[in-house]
Amino acid sequence: MGPLYPISIKKLWKLISQMPRVLKVEDFDKFIFNYLRSSNYRDYIRMLRALKLIEGEKEIHVKKPKSFNAFSHLVYKYVMENDGADVLSAIDYLVKNKFAITPKTIQSFLKRKGIRISVHRVKLILRYLSSLGILVRIPILDLIDITDFDKLMYGVLRRFSPLTLWELIEKISSMYNLDRSEVIKEICVRITSKNFILEFPHNLEFIITLIKDKKGYLDCDSSAIVLSDKITDDDLKKIRNMITVYKEHLRIENNTIYLSEELFKLVVVHVKYF
């Protein structure tokens, strides 16, 4: 995986256009710095090396593309070979299925496909492709039926996923002027749906395991998990350990685990892409 740096493609082109074809190594850094007058001038040097436009140790030899089109093609080829193709395939899928195009949603989609990439790297790729005119922004209008909470929740996640449960509740209540407590209940009913993926901090994933194994059920009126008679001693031990770690967010009374709203800030919800 080749490196990418936070630079301006147009500045890089202007720089290489002005550079002599050969520079002594001691003059090279000075020339770049004086031309750019920027604290990140070394990123431009690194990018020139990554693109193989400069080479040499004692003397720096500069390979000048014949035109901006030739230079753009070189940058495009480099970006595509270094995660750009994956990012474009993610954008293609997200656009076709009316998902929001953000660095987070792109990263999340690629993660589901087994491709590891940071949000920072996605941002850099989007920046490069936008500079090359490969990507353009256009406004998109969409209608959501606020009487259908399934579509409403899916629509919000489609645009902003991933969100914490807390952020999801806040967005839905503020965007559609709905009562917060009712939004919590509605989300609670749907949160274990196959359309959504929940990401828990370490140990907390046992909460959802209890529900899936039918050892407890969600009481959405009180934001609690009522334990069933299927609970084993081993389960109780895991629950106690979980409560010890997250004592500020969980408490157990009369066979019921109560969840604080602060807990919602720790659980991340992803919309299922495929």
Phi and psi restraints in degrees (value plus and minus 20) as a CYANA .aco file:
   2 GLY   PHI     -95.4   -55.4
   2 GLY   PSI     132.0   172.0
   3 PRO   PHI     -94.2   -54.2
   3 PRO   PSI     132.6   172.6
   4 LEU   PHI    -149.0  -109.0
   4 LEU   PSI     125.9   165.9
   5 TYR   PHI    -149.7  -109.7
   5 TYR   PSI     132.5   172.5
   6 PRO   PHI     -97.5   -57.5
   6 PRO   PSI      59.1    99.1
   7 ILE   PHI    -145.4  -105.4
   7 ILE   PSI     148.7   188.7
   8 SER   PHI    -116.4   -76.4
   8 SER   PSI     104.2   144.2
   9 ILE   PHI     -82.3   -42.3
   9 ILE   PSI     -60.3   -20.3
  10 LYS   PHI     -86.5   -46.5
  10 LYS   PSI     -58.5   -18.5
  11 LYS   PHI     -84.7   -44.7
  11 LYS   PSI     -59.2   -19.2
  12 LEU   PHI     -82.7   -42.7
  12 LEU   PSI     -60.6   -20.6
  13 TRP   PHI     -85.3   -45.3
  13 TRP   PSI     -65.2   -25.2
  14 LYS   PHI     -81.9   -41.9
  14 LYS   PSI     -58.6   -18.6
  15 LEU   PHI     -82.5   -42.5
  15 LEU   PSI     -71.9   -31.9
  16 ILE   PHI     -88.2   -48.2
  16 ILE   PSI     -47.0    -7.0
  17 SER   PHI     -87.8   -47.8
  17 SER   PSI     -51.1   -11.1
  18 GLN   PHI    -111.7   -71.7
  18 GLN   PSI     -32.2     7.8
  19 MET   PHI     -95.9   -55.9
  19 MET   PSI     120.7   160.7
  20 PRO   PHI     -84.0   -44.0
  20 PRO   PSI     137.2   177.2
  21 ARG   PHI     -91.7   -51.7
  21 ARG   PSI     -44.1    -4.1
  22 VAL   PHI    -156.2  -116.2
  22 VAL   PSI     113.6   153.6
  23 LEU   PHI    -155.6  -115.6
  23 LEU   PSI     120.2   160.2
  24 LYS   PHI     -86.3   -46.3
  24 LYS   PSI     126.5   166.5
  25 VAL   PHI     -79.4   -39.4
  25 VAL   PSI     -54.9   -14.9
  26 GLU   PHI     -91.3   -51.3
  26 GLU   PSI     -40.9    -0.9
  27 ASP   PHI    -113.1   -73.1
  27 ASP   PSI     -35.8     4.2
  28 PHE   PHI     -85.0   -45.0
  28 PHE   PSI     -76.1   -36.1
  29 ASP   PHI     -78.4   -38.4
  29 ASP   PSI     -60.4   -20.4
  30 LYS   PHI     -82.7   -42.7
  30 LYS   PSI     -61.0   -21.0
  31 PHE   PHI     -83.0   -43.0
  31 PHE   PSI     -66.6   -26.6
  32 ILE   PHI     -81.3   -41.3
  32 ILE   PSI     -68.0   -28.0
  33 PHE   PHI     -82.5   -42.5
  33 PHE   PSI     -66.9   -26.9
  34 ASN   PHI     -83.6   -43.6
  34 ASN   PSI     -53.5   -13.5
  35 TYR   PHI     -94.8   -54.8
  35 TYR   PSI     -64.4   -24.4
  36 LEU   PHI    -104.6   -64.6
  36 LEU   PSI     -55.4   -15.4
  37 ARG   PHI      31.6    71.6
  37 ARG   PSI      27.0    67.0
  38 SER   PHI    -154.6  -114.6
  38 SER   PSI     123.6   163.6
  39 SER   PHI     -87.8   -47.8
  39 SER   PSI     -41.3    -1.3
  40 ASN   PHI    -120.1   -80.1
  40 ASN   PSI       8.7    48.7
  41 TYR   PHI     -79.8   -39.8
  41 TYR   PSI     -47.8    -7.8
  42 ARG   PHI     -87.4   -47.4
  42 ARG   PSI     -47.6    -7.6
  43 ASP   PHI     -83.9   -43.9
  43 ASP   PSI     -54.8   -14.8
  44 TYR   PHI     -87.2   -47.2
  44 TYR   PSI     -58.9   -18.9
  45 ILE   PHI     -84.0   -44.0
  45 ILE   PSI     -64.7   -24.7
  46 ARG   PHI     -82.4   -42.4
  46 ARG   PSI     -59.0   -19.0
  47 MET   PHI     -88.9   -48.9
  47 MET   PSI     -57.5   -17.5
  48 LEU   PHI     -81.1   -41.1
  48 LEU   PSI     -59.9   -19.9
  49 ARG   PHI     -88.2   -48.2
  49 ARG   PSI     -61.5   -21.5
  50 ALA   PHI     -81.0   -41.0
  50 ALA   PSI     -56.9   -16.9
  51 LEU   PHI    -103.1   -63.1
  51 LEU   PSI     -21.3    18.7
  52 LYS   PHI      39.7    79.7
  52 LYS   PSI      16.8    56.8
  53 LEU   PHI    -113.7   -73.7
  53 LEU   PSI     -31.7     8.3
  54 ILE   PHI    -153.6  -113.6
  54 ILE   PSI     128.4   168.4
  55 GLU   PHI    -174.3  -134.3
  55 GLU   PSI     141.9   181.9
  56 GLY   PHI      95.2   135.2
  56 GLY   PSI     140.7   180.7
  57 GLU   PHI    -134.0   -94.0
  57 GLU   PSI     -83.6   -43.6
  58 LYS   PHI     -95.4   -55.4
  58 LYS   PSI     -55.8   -15.8
  59 GLU   PHI    -145.0  -105.0
  59 GLU   PSI     117.1   157.1
  60 ILE   PHI    -116.5   -76.5
  60 ILE   PSI      98.7   138.7
  61 HIS   PHI    -119.0   -79.0
  61 HIS   PSI     108.9   148.9
  62 VAL   PHI    -124.5   -84.5
  62 VAL   PSI     107.8   147.8
  63 LYS   PHI    -119.3   -79.3
  63 LYS   PSI      90.0   130.0
  64 LYS   PHI    -114.8   -74.8
  64 LYS   PSI     100.2   140.2
  65 PRO   PHI     -80.8   -40.8
  65 PRO   PSI     129.0   169.0
  66 LYS   PHI     -89.5   -49.5
  66 LYS   PSI     -46.7    -6.7
  67 SER   PHI    -172.7  -132.7
  67 SER   PSI     149.2   189.2
  68 PHE   PHI     -84.2   -44.2
  68 PHE   PSI     -54.3   -14.3
  69 ASN   PHI     -82.4   -42.4
  69 ASN   PSI     -63.0   -23.0
  70 ALA   PHI     -84.9   -44.9
  70 ALA   PSI     -60.6   -20.6
  71 PHE   PHI     -83.9   -43.9
  71 PHE   PSI     -66.1   -26.1
  72 SER   PHI     -80.0   -40.0
  72 SER   PSI     -61.7   -21.7
  73 HIS   PHI     -82.5   -42.5
  73 HIS   PSI     -60.0   -20.0
  74 LEU   PHI     -83.4   -43.4
  74 LEU   PSI     -65.8   -25.8
  75 VAL   PHI     -84.3   -44.3
  75 VAL   PSI     -64.7   -24.7
  76 TYR   PHI     -78.9   -38.9
  76 TYR   PSI     -66.4   -26.4
  77 LYS   PHI     -80.5   -40.5
  77 LYS   PSI     -62.4   -22.4
  78 TYR   PHI     -84.3   -44.3
  78 TYR   PSI     -65.7   -25.7
  79 VAL   PHI     -84.8   -44.8
  79 VAL   PSI     -62.6   -22.6
  80 MET   PHI     -83.4   -43.4
  80 MET   PSI     -54.5   -14.5
  81 GLU   PHI     -97.7   -57.7
  81 GLU   PSI     -31.6     8.4
  82 ASN   PHI    -144.3  -104.3
  82 ASN   PSI      43.3    83.3
  83 ASP   PHI      64.7   104.7
  83 ASP   PSI     -31.8     8.2
  84 GLY   PHI     -81.1   -41.1
  84 GLY   PSI     -59.5   -19.5
  85 ALA   PHI     -83.6   -43.6
  85 ALA   PSI     -60.0   -20.0
  86 ASP   PHI     -86.3   -46.3
  86 ASP   PSI     -61.1   -21.1
  87 VAL   PHI     -83.7   -43.7
  87 VAL   PSI     -62.5   -22.5
  88 LEU   PHI     -85.5   -45.5
  88 LEU   PSI     -56.6   -16.6
  89 SER   PHI     -87.3   -47.3
  89 SER   PSI     -56.6   -16.6
  90 ALA   PHI     -85.0   -45.0
  90 ALA   PSI     -64.5   -24.5
  91 ILE   PHI     -81.2   -41.2
  91 ILE   PSI     -62.4   -22.4
  92 ASP   PHI     -78.4   -38.4
  92 ASP   PSI     -65.2   -25.2
  93 TYR   PHI     -85.6   -45.6
  93 TYR   PSI     -66.2   -26.2
  94 LEU   PHI     -84.4   -44.4
  94 LEU   PSI     -59.0   -19.0
  95 VAL   PHI     -85.3   -45.3
  95 VAL   PSI     -66.9   -26.9
  96 LYS   PHI     -81.8   -41.8
  96 LYS   PSI     -51.1   -11.1
  97 ASN   PHI    -123.5   -83.5
  97 ASN   PSI      -5.6    34.4
  98 LYS   PHI      40.6    80.6
  98 LYS   PSI      17.2    57.2
  99 PHE   PHI    -109.7   -69.7
  99 PHE   PSI     137.8   177.8
 100 ALA   PHI     -88.9   -48.9
 100 ALA   PSI     122.7   162.7
 101 ILE   PHI    -119.6   -79.6
 101 ILE   PSI      76.2   116.2
 102 THR   PHI    -152.1  -112.1
 102 THR   PSI     138.2   178.2
 103 PRO   PHI     -74.0   -34.0
 103 PRO   PSI     -57.0   -17.0
 104 LYS   PHI     -87.4   -47.4
 104 LYS   PSI     -64.9   -24.9
 105 THR   PHI     -88.3   -48.3
 105 THR   PSI     -55.2   -15.2
 106 ILE   PHI     -85.4   -45.4
 106 ILE   PSI     -66.3   -26.3
 107 GLN   PHI     -80.9   -40.9
 107 GLN   PSI     -63.2   -23.2
 108 SER   PHI     -83.2   -43.2
 108 SER   PSI     -63.4   -23.4
 109 PHE   PHI     -81.7   -41.7
 109 PHE   PSI     -66.2   -26.2
 110 LEU   PHI     -86.7   -46.7
 110 LEU   PSI     -54.0   -14.0
 111 LYS   PHI     -81.8   -41.8
 111 LYS   PSI     -59.3   -19.3
 112 ARG   PHI     -85.1   -45.1
 112 ARG   PSI     -43.7    -3.7
 113 LYS   PHI    -112.1   -72.1
 113 LYS   PSI     -16.2    23.8
 114 GLY   PHI      65.3   105.3
 114 GLY   PSI      -5.4    34.6
 115 ILE   PHI    -123.3   -83.3
 115 ILE   PSI      95.5   135.5
 116 ARG   PHI    -108.9   -68.9
 116 ARG   PSI     104.1   144.1
 117 ILE   PHI    -174.4  -134.4
 117 ILE   PSI     121.3   161.3
 118 SER   PHI    -101.5   -61.5
 118 SER   PSI     136.4   176.4
 119 VAL   PHI     -81.5   -41.5
 119 VAL   PSI     -58.1   -18.1
 120 HIS   PHI     -79.6   -39.6
 120 HIS   PSI     -63.6   -23.6
 121 ARG   PHI     -87.6   -47.6
 121 ARG   PSI     -59.1   -19.1
 122 VAL   PHI     -79.6   -39.6
 122 VAL   PSI     -63.9   -23.9
 123 LYS   PHI     -79.4   -39.4
 123 LYS   PSI     -62.2   -22.2
 124 LEU   PHI     -84.5   -44.5
 124 LEU   PSI     -62.3   -22.3
 125 ILE   PHI     -83.6   -43.6
 125 ILE   PSI     -63.5   -23.5
 126 LEU   PHI     -81.5   -41.5
 126 LEU   PSI     -60.1   -20.1
 127 ARG   PHI     -82.6   -42.6
 127 ARG   PSI     -65.7   -25.7
 128 TYR   PHI     -83.5   -43.5
 128 TYR   PSI     -68.4   -28.4
 129 LEU   PHI     -86.1   -46.1
 129 LEU   PSI     -54.1   -14.1
 130 SER   PHI     -86.5   -46.5
 130 SER   PSI     -62.1   -22.1
 131 SER   PHI     -82.3   -42.3
 131 SER   PSI     -52.1   -12.1
 132 LEU   PHI    -105.0   -65.0
 132 LEU   PSI     -22.1    17.9
 133 GLY   PHI      59.7    99.7
 133 GLY   PSI      -7.8    32.2
 134 ILE   PHI     -96.8   -56.8
 134 ILE   PSI     -53.4   -13.4
 135 LEU   PHI    -136.1   -96.1
 135 LEU   PSI     116.5   156.5
 136 VAL   PHI    -151.5  -111.5
 136 VAL   PSI     129.6   169.6
 137 ARG   PHI    -113.2   -73.2
 137 ARG   PSI     112.5   152.5
 138 ILE   PHI    -151.9  -111.9
 138 ILE   PSI     123.8   163.8
 139 PRO   PHI     -92.3   -52.3
 139 PRO   PSI     122.4   162.4
 140 ILE   PHI    -144.2  -104.2
 140 ILE   PSI     108.4   148.4
 141 LEU   PHI    -122.4   -82.4
 141 LEU   PSI     120.2   160.2
 142 ASP   PHI    -162.4  -122.4
 142 ASP   PSI     128.8   168.8
 143 LEU   PHI    -129.1   -89.1
 143 LEU   PSI     112.6   152.6
 144 ILE   PHI    -143.2  -103.2
 144 ILE   PSI     109.0   149.0
 145 ASP   PHI     -99.4   -59.4
 145 ASP   PSI      87.2   127.2
 146 ILE   PHI     -94.2   -54.2
 146 ILE   PSI     -27.0    13.0
 147 THR   PHI    -103.9   -63.9
 147 THR   PSI     -33.3     6.7
 148 ASP   PHI    -126.1   -86.1
 148 ASP   PSI      76.8   116.8
 149 PHE   PHI     -86.0   -46.0
 149 PHE   PSI     -50.9   -10.9
 150 ASP   PHI     -79.3   -39.3
 150 ASP   PSI     -68.5   -28.5
 151 LYS   PHI     -88.0   -48.0
 151 LYS   PSI     -57.0   -17.0
 152 LEU   PHI     -83.5   -43.5
 152 LEU   PSI     -69.7   -29.7
 153 MET   PHI     -84.3   -44.3
 153 MET   PSI     -63.3   -23.3
 154 TYR   PHI     -84.4   -44.4
 154 TYR   PSI     -58.9   -18.9
 155 GLY   PHI     -83.6   -43.6
 155 GLY   PSI     -63.3   -23.3
 156 VAL   PHI     -85.1   -45.1
 156 VAL   PSI     -63.9   -23.9
 157 LEU   PHI     -87.1   -47.1
 157 LEU   PSI     -55.0   -15.0
 158 ARG   PHI     -82.7   -42.7
 158 ARG   PSI     -53.7   -13.7
 159 ARG   PHI    -104.9   -64.9
 159 ARG   PSI     -54.4   -14.4
 160 PHE   PHI    -141.2  -101.2
 160 PHE   PSI     -24.7    15.3
 161 SER   PHI     -75.8   -35.8
 161 SER   PSI     122.7   162.7
 162 PRO   PHI    -106.3   -66.3
 162 PRO   PSI     129.3   169.3
 163 LEU   PHI    -150.8  -110.8
 163 LEU   PSI     133.3   173.3
 164 THR   PHI     -94.1   -54.1
 164 THR   PSI     140.7   180.7
 165 LEU   PHI     -75.5   -35.5
 165 LEU   PSI     -60.2   -20.2
 166 TRP   PHI     -80.2   -40.2
 166 TRP   PSI     -67.9   -27.9
 167 GLU   PHI     -84.1   -44.1
 167 GLU   PSI     -57.5   -17.5
 168 LEU   PHI     -83.0   -43.0
 168 LEU   PSI     -65.6   -25.6
 169 ILE   PHI     -81.6   -41.6
 169 ILE   PSI     -67.0   -27.0
 170 GLU   PHI     -82.8   -42.8
 170 GLU   PSI     -63.1   -23.1
 171 LYS   PHI     -85.3   -45.3
 171 LYS   PSI     -66.7   -26.7
 172 ILE   PHI     -84.0   -44.0
 172 ILE   PSI     -65.1   -25.1
 173 SER   PHI     -85.5   -45.5
 173 SER   PSI     -59.6   -19.6
 174 SER   PHI     -98.2   -58.2
 174 SER   PSI     -59.7   -19.7
 175 MET   PHI     -87.9   -47.9
 175 MET   PSI     -55.4   -15.4
 176 TYR   PHI    -136.1   -96.1
 176 TYR   PSI      -9.2    30.8
 177 ASN   PHI      33.7    73.7
 177 ASN   PSI      27.1    67.1
 178 LEU   PHI    -125.9   -85.9
 178 LEU   PSI     131.1   171.1
 179 ASP   PHI     -82.7   -42.7
 179 ASP   PSI     109.7   149.7
 180 ARG   PHI     -81.2   -41.2
 180 ARG   PSI     -63.3   -23.3
 181 SER   PHI     -84.4   -44.4
 181 SER   PSI     -54.8   -14.8
 182 GLU   PHI     -90.6   -50.6
 182 GLU   PSI     -57.1   -17.1
 183 VAL   PHI     -82.4   -42.4
 183 VAL   PSI     -62.7   -22.7
 184 ILE   PHI     -78.9   -38.9
 184 ILE   PSI     -64.5   -24.5
 185 LYS   PHI     -83.4   -43.4
 185 LYS   PSI     -63.2   -23.2
 186 GLU   PHI     -85.2   -45.2
 186 GLU   PSI     -61.5   -21.5
 187 ILE   PHI     -86.8   -46.8
 187 ILE   PSI     -61.7   -21.7
 188 CYS   PHI     -74.9   -34.9
 188 CYS   PSI     -62.5   -22.5
 189 VAL   PHI     -83.8   -43.8
 189 VAL   PSI     -52.9   -12.9
 190 ARG   PHI    -123.3   -83.3
 190 ARG   PSI     -27.7    12.3
 191 ILE   PHI     -85.4   -45.4
 191 ILE   PSI     -43.6    -3.6
 192 THR   PHI    -113.9   -73.9
 192 THR   PSI     -10.5    29.5
 193 SER   PHI     -82.5   -42.5
 193 SER   PSI     131.7   171.7
 194 LYS   PHI     -89.4   -49.4
 194 LYS   PSI     -30.6     9.4
 195 ASN   PHI     -97.9   -57.9
 195 ASN   PSI     -31.2     8.8
 196 PHE   PHI    -146.1  -106.1
 196 PHE   PSI     131.2   171.2
 197 ILE   PHI    -139.1   -99.1
 197 ILE   PSI     106.8   146.8
 198 LEU   PHI    -121.3   -81.3
 198 LEU   PSI     115.7   155.7
 199 GLU   PHI    -138.3   -98.3
 199 GLU   PSI      93.2   133.2
 200 PHE   PHI    -123.8   -83.8
 200 PHE   PSI     132.1   172.1
 201 PRO   PHI     -85.0   -45.0
 201 PRO   PSI     147.3   187.3
 202 HIS   PHI     -72.9   -32.9
 202 HIS   PSI     114.5   154.5
 203 ASN   PHI      62.8   102.8
 203 ASN   PSI     -52.7   -12.7
 204 LEU   PHI     -91.5   -51.5
 204 LEU   PSI     -38.7     1.3
 205 GLU   PHI     -82.6   -42.6
 205 GLU   PSI     -35.4     4.6
 206 PHE   PHI     -84.1   -44.1
 206 PHE   PSI     -44.2    -4.2
 207 ILE   PHI     -77.8   -37.8
 207 ILE   PSI     -69.4   -29.4
 208 ILE   PHI     -92.2   -52.2
 208 ILE   PSI     -49.5    -9.5
 209 THR   PHI     -82.0   -42.0
 209 THR   PSI     -60.3   -20.3
 210 LEU   PHI     -79.7   -39.7
 210 LEU   PSI     -61.7   -21.7
 211 ILE   PHI     -90.8   -50.8
 211 ILE   PSI     -65.5   -25.5
 212 LYS   PHI     -83.7   -43.7
 212 LYS   PSI     -55.7   -15.7
 213 ASP   PHI    -104.8   -64.8
 213 ASP   PSI     -14.2    25.8
 214 LYS   PHI      38.6    78.6
 214 LYS   PSI      14.1    54.1
 215 LYS   PHI    -117.1   -77.1
 215 LYS   PSI     -18.8    21.2
 216 GLY   PHI    -189.8  -149.8
 216 GLY   PSI     139.6   179.6
 217 TYR   PHI    -154.2  -114.2
 217 TYR   PSI     132.6   172.6
 218 LEU   PHI     -97.1   -57.1
 218 LEU   PSI     104.6   144.6
 219 ASP   PHI    -118.2   -78.2
 219 ASP   PSI      79.8   119.8
 220 CYS   PHI     -92.4   -52.4
 220 CYS   PSI     -39.1     0.9
 221 ASP   PHI     -91.4   -51.4
 221 ASP   PSI     -50.3   -10.3
 222 SER   PHI    -138.7   -98.7
 222 SER   PSI      -9.4    30.6
 223 SER   PHI      28.2    68.2
 223 SER   PSI      39.4    79.4
 224 ALA   PHI    -163.4  -123.4
 224 ALA   PSI     142.2   182.2
 225 ILE   PHI    -133.5   -93.5
 225 ILE   PSI      98.1   138.1
 226 VAL   PHI    -110.7   -70.7
 226 VAL   PSI     100.6   140.6
 227 LEU   PHI     -99.3   -59.3
 227 LEU   PSI     124.6   164.6
 228 SER   PHI    -117.6   -77.6
 228 SER   PSI     158.4   198.4
 229 ASP   PHI     -97.6   -57.6
 229 ASP   PSI     -19.1    20.9
 230 LYS   PHI    -103.0   -63.0
 230 LYS   PSI     -26.6    13.4
 231 ILE   PHI     -83.8   -43.8
 231 ILE   PSI     111.4   151.4
 232 THR   PHI    -120.1   -80.1
 232 THR   PSI     150.0   190.0
 233 ASP   PHI     -81.9   -41.9
 233 ASP   PSI     -56.7   -16.7
 234 ASP   PHI     -84.5   -44.5
 234 ASP   PSI     -59.2   -19.2
 235 ASP   PHI     -82.1   -42.1
 235 ASP   PSI     -64.5   -24.5
 236 LEU   PHI     -82.5   -42.5
 236 LEU   PSI     -56.7   -16.7
 237 LYS   PHI     -83.4   -43.4
 237 LYS   PSI     -64.1   -24.1
 238 LYS   PHI     -85.0   -45.0
 238 LYS   PSI     -57.8   -17.8
 239 ILE   PHI     -84.6   -44.6
 239 ILE   PSI     -64.6   -24.6
 240 ARG   PHI     -81.6   -41.6
 240 ARG   PSI     -61.6   -21.6
 241 ASN   PHI     -82.5   -42.5
 241 ASN   PSI     -60.8   -20.8
 242 MET   PHI     -84.0   -44.0
 242 MET   PSI     -63.3   -23.3
 243 ILE   PHI     -88.5   -48.5
 243 ILE   PSI     -54.0   -14.0
 244 THR   PHI     -81.6   -41.6
 244 THR   PSI     -62.2   -22.2
 245 VAL   PHI     -92.7   -52.7
 245 VAL   PSI     -59.4   -19.4
 246 TYR   PHI    -135.7   -95.7
 246 TYR   PSI      25.1    65.1
 247 LYS   PHI     -82.7   -42.7
 247 LYS   PSI     -43.2    -3.2
 248 GLU   PHI     -96.6   -56.6
 248 GLU   PSI     -37.0     3.0
 249 HIS   PHI    -133.4   -93.4
 249 HIS   PSI     -37.0     3.0
 250 LEU   PHI    -151.1  -111.1
 250 LEU   PSI     126.4   166.4
 251 ARG   PHI    -168.7  -128.7
 251 ARG   PSI     130.6   170.6
 252 ILE   PHI    -139.8   -99.8
 252 ILE   PSI     111.9   151.9
 253 GLU   PHI    -165.3  -125.3
 253 GLU   PSI     112.4   152.4
 254 ASN   PHI      27.3    67.3
 254 ASN   PSI      32.9    72.9
 255 ASN   PHI      44.6    84.6
 255 ASN   PSI       3.8    43.8
 256 THR   PHI    -152.6  -112.6
 256 THR   PSI     111.2   151.2
 257 ILE   PHI    -117.9   -77.9
 257 ILE   PSI      97.5   137.5
 258 TYR   PHI    -114.2   -74.2
 258 TYR   PSI     113.6   153.6
 259 LEU   PHI    -125.8   -85.8
 259 LEU   PSI     108.1   148.1
 260 SER   PHI    -101.0   -61.0
 260 SER   PSI     137.6   177.6
 261 GLU   PHI     -86.2   -46.2
 261 GLU   PSI     -45.4    -5.4
 262 GLU   PHI     -82.4   -42.4
 262 GLU   PSI     -47.6    -7.6
 263 LEU   PHI     -82.1   -42.1
 263 LEU   PSI     -50.4   -10.4
 264 PHE   PHI     -83.1   -43.1
 264 PHE   PSI     -40.1    -0.1
 265 LYS   PHI     -97.9   -57.9
 265 LYS   PSI     -33.4     6.6
 266 LEU   PHI    -117.3   -77.3
 266 LEU   PSI     -36.4     3.6
 267 VAL   PHI    -121.2   -81.2
 267 VAL   PSI     105.6   145.6
 268 VAL   PHI    -121.4   -81.4
 268 VAL   PSI     115.8   155.8
 269 VAL   PHI    -130.5   -90.5
 269 VAL   PSI     106.8   146.8
 270 HIS   PHI    -132.1   -92.1
 270 HIS   PSI     120.6   160.6
 271 VAL   PHI     -98.9   -58.9
 271 VAL   PSI     124.1   164.1
 272 LYS   PHI    -100.0   -60.0
 272 LYS   PSI     106.0   146.0
 273 TYR   PHI    -106.7   -66.7
 273 TYR   PSI     -52.9   -12.9
